[in-house]
Amino acid sequence: MRRFRDKDYVETCEEWFFCVVGESHPYDRLVAYLKYLPGDGPWSRHGKSFRRAIGIYSMQELMDTIKFLKKNKPEYVFYDETVGAEMSCVPLNRISKHYRCDERLRDIFEQHDLDDLEDKTKKLVKSIIDVSDVGAENLGVTGSILLKIHHKNSDIDLVVYGKENFWRVMQSLDSIDGVERLDGLRLAEWVKRARYPLSMDELSKLAKLLKNKRVYKGTPFSIHGVRLDDEVTRSYGEVVYRAIGLAKIRATVTEASESCFMPAIYGLSDVETKQEYATDVEMLACFDGTFTAMFDRGTHIEAFGKVEAVMDLKSGRSIKWLVIGTFEGMNKEYVIPIEEAHPPP
């Protein structure tokens, strides 16, 4: 059986749906966040309705789900020694079904009695295949469509397996008939929902940099990169993360090819900061999906987040990175592009 991949879903015995996070998991459980559970909502199947546990993907929502799990199903909360924090995790013996993104897309391609949203998903993916030359086997669909609980106004959430495949798809989107960038109204809605300590002007500029969110013939869709098996180089427990402190930095992006994954990782240089422990930060790691594939090489950024020491026990190497998407930095974290402070001579 294929390993669990980022953006897959699992269903538990309680009919709770969890989204798998990353590729590194303890041997007996999956790191995953609670997304849907029975309740009053527009998502449904077989006459049963579901509600979202997470809607805007904020750290506050994630914290609330962990509190909910600790109260109702404490076995779904796990203290992860590799990160030194409690995580939302699903024990393998509580999983009733594994939903694979690639398998669901294959079913959509093979079925003939599709609903309107499934048919639109099929047409969008066929167009992506035609213009990008990325094979169907390297594509999948996640979210409510994966679970077959979607409704007519649901978004389309696609995954692309493999770094090279992701960037080929991204480069091809503008050439697909019916694909458009987010319009002014949708950008304004994003700004309204955003939870960053930034001005309206800064939020508006950030919204215009959203690259993996588009619209296809009136339906919003997103593109997410997921590592192929041979791109997963470390197993659970081989890397340990330790918090050092919060810091604001300015830096230049030197590498962005890994920004398609979760977390979105950017290489940095020319780091400037008032916090001495952050002067040797080498990377920016964004667990906040807003910053997926957002910044290009050469972009100058300002960011506030948590500095962590990342210790690779396999290679013996240790580095520091700045993390966006943490409980410690909740409501204070951000990344924005800035003008170069000191232009080269």
N, C-alpha and C positions, 0 to 999 in steps of 0.2 A: 504493500500500500504506500502511496506517495506520502512524503512527510507533510506535516502541517506547514503552510506557507502564510506569510503576511497577507492580510486582507481576506483569508478564508474565514468562514464562520463555523461555530459549533453550536449545537442545540443541546441543552441539558435536560435532565429528567423533569424539570419544572416547566419546560417549554420556554426557557429563557435563551435568548440568542446572544452570543458573545462573538466579538470580532477579534481574530487572532492578531497579535502584535509581534512583528519580527520573526526571526527564525531560531532564536536561542531560547530554549525553555528547560526548566528542571525536568528530570527524567520521568516524573509521575504527574505532571500537570502542565497546562498551557498558560502562558502570559496572554491575557485577553481582557477586553473591557466589555461590560454589559451594555448592549445597544438596544435591544427590544425585549419586552416582556408583556404578558397578557394585561390588557387594560383598554381604556377608552381612547382609541386612536383610529386613524384612517387606514392603517395597515391591517390586512386580514388574510386569512386562509381558512377554508372549510367552515365558514361562518363564525370564526373566532377572531376577535379584534386584538390588536397589539398597540402598545404605546412605546414611545422612545424613552430610554433612560438618559440618552445623550443626544442633544439636538445641535448645539453650536460648537461642540468639541472644545469646551473651555476646561481649564484645570479645576474650576469650581465644580463643574458637572462631574468630572472624574472623581473628585474627592467625595462628592455626594453619593456616587454609586458605591464607592468603597465603604462608606458609612452604612449604606443600605445593606450591603452584603454582610458586613460584620454583625449587624443586628439580626438579619433573617437567615443567612447561610454563611456562618463564619468560616466554614471549610473552604470557601471561595476566596478567602483573603490569605495571602502568604507573605511572610517576612523574607524578602530576598536578600541574602547576605552579600551577594555580588554588587548590589547597589545601595545596601544599607537602608532599605525602606520597605514598607508594606506595599504589595502589589495585588491587583485583581488577577486571580489565577483560577483556572478551572481544572479540578482533579480529573485525570483521564477516566476514572471509573464513574464519573458523573455525566459523561458525554453520551448522548443518545444518537447523535448524527453529526457527521462531518460534511460541510458544504464546501465544495471545491469550485473556485471561480472559473477555471478552465473547463471543467466538466459541465457546468451550467451553460456556458456559452456554446459548447458543442451541442448540447441538447436543443438550444434555441435554433441553431443552424439546421438541425435534423427534423425539428417539428414543423408541422404545417398549420396547426390550429393555434396560432399565436395571437395574443391580444395586441392592441395598438402600440403599447410601449415596448413589448418584446419585438414586434416587427420593426419599430424604429431603431431599436438597439441593433438588430440584425443588419439593417441597411447601413447604419453608421459604421459598424465594424467592417462590413464588406468594402465600404469606401476607404476606410483606413488601410485595409489590406491592399487594395488596388494602388493607392498612391504611395504607400511607404514600403511595399514589398516585404512587410513583416508578416510571417505566416500566421494562420489562425491558431496554430498550436501554441503561439507565444502571446495569446491574448485571453482575457477572461472578463467576467462581469461580477461585481461584488454588490454589497448593500442589499436593499429590499428586493431587487430583481433576483439576486442570487437565492434568496430565501423564498421566493414566490409569494411574498406578502405585499408586493408593491400595489400602488393605486395609479390612476390615470395621470396624476400630477407629480409622480415621483421623479427624481433625477435618475440619470444613467451614470453609474460609477464603473468605469472600466479599469482593468489592470493590464499592464504590459510586463511580460517576464523578460528580464535581462536588460542590462544597462544600455547596450548598443541599440537594442530594439526600441527602448523607451525614447531615446533621443531621435531616432529615425521617425517615429510616430509624431513626436512633437514638431519636428521640422516640416512635416507634411500636412498638418492640420489646416493651415490657411488655404491650401489648394483644394479642399473638399467642398463641394457644392452644398450649401446649407449650413456650414459651420461658421459661426461668427464669434467675435470677442464679446465679453459681457458689455451690455449697453449701459447707458447712464443710469437708468432706473435700478438695474441689478447691482451696479457698482454702489449706488447710494444705499441700497438695502444692506450690502456687505458692510459698508462704513458704519451704518446704524447698529449692526450686531457686533462689530469688532470690540474686543476687550483689551485694548492696549493704551498705555498712558501717553497718548499722542494727540496732537491737535487735529481738528477736522481736516485741515489742509494736508497734514502729513498722512493721515489715514486715506485721504483721497488719492494721493500719489502712490501709496502702497497698494491700494486696490487696483490701480491701473497696471501693476506689475504681476498680477495673478496670471500665470501662464498655463497652468494645467486645468483651469476651469474655463469652459466655453459653453456655447449654446448650439444645439443642432435642431434646426427647424422648429424653434420655439421651446425646446426642452433643454434645460441645463444639464451638462455632463462634465465629468472630471476624469482625469487620467492619472493613474498611480503606478509607479514603478515597483516591481517585486523581484527580488534576487532569484536567479536560477540556482539550482542546487550547487553547481560548481563555482558560484560566486559567493557562497557561504563558506568563509574560511576559519571561523571559530565556533566551537561548541559552548554550551552553557558551562559556566564556571571557569573558562579559560581567560576571561577578562573581568577585572574587578574595578569598580568605580567608587571613588571616595570624594565627598564634598569638601571643598576648601572654603568657599565664601562667595558672596554676590559681588559682581563687578560690572562697571561700564567700560567698554573698550571702543576704540576706533581702529579699523584695520582695512587691509586690501584683500579682496578675494583672489586667491591664486589658483584654485582648483574647484570646479563645480560639477564634475561628472557624477559624483555620488549624491548629488542633491535630489536625485529622482526617487530615492528610497526613504524609508522610515527607520531612523531619523534622516533628515536631509543634512548631509555633511558637506561643509565647505572648508577648503584649505585656506589659511590666512597667513599674511605677512605684514610687516610694518605695524605691529600692534602698539597702540598708545593707550595708556591707562594710568589712573592715579593710584590704583591698587597694585602694590608691588607683587603680590602673589599671582597677578594676571599678566605680567609683562611677557611671560614665555608661553602664552596660549597659542596653540598651533592650529586649532580647528574650531569651527562653529558647528554644533550639533542641534538641529531643530526637530524636536518631537511634536511641534506645532505644525500641522499640515499646511498652514497658510504659506510657509516659506519654501514649499516644495518647488524645486527648479526655478526659483525666483531670481536669483542673482547670477550674473555672468562673471567670468574671469575679468579682473581689472576693476570691478565695482568697489567703490569705497563705501564702507558701512559703519554705522554706529549701532552698538547692541548692548543690552543689559540682560544679564542672566547669571546662572550659577557656574562658577569655575569648579571643574572636577579634575582629579588626577585619574587617568585611565591607565591601568597597569595590565599589560598583556603578559600573562603568566607563561604562555607558550614560547614567546620570543624573548621575554625578559625586558622588553622595552616599555618605558613609561612616558606618557605625554600629558599635557593638559589641554582641555577643551572647554569652551563656553557653551552651556546647555540652555536652550530655550524650551519651555514646556515642563516646569518643575513646580512642586508645591511650595518650595521656599521662595521662588520668584513670582508666585501667582499675583496677577494684576500689576506687576511692575516690569515684566519682561517685554522686550520689543527688539526688532531689528529694522533699521531704515537705511536707505542709501543716502549718502551725503556727498557734497562736493569735496574734492580733494583739498585737504587743509593746506598742504604745502606742495604746490605743483612742481614737477621736476624741472631743473634748469634747462 
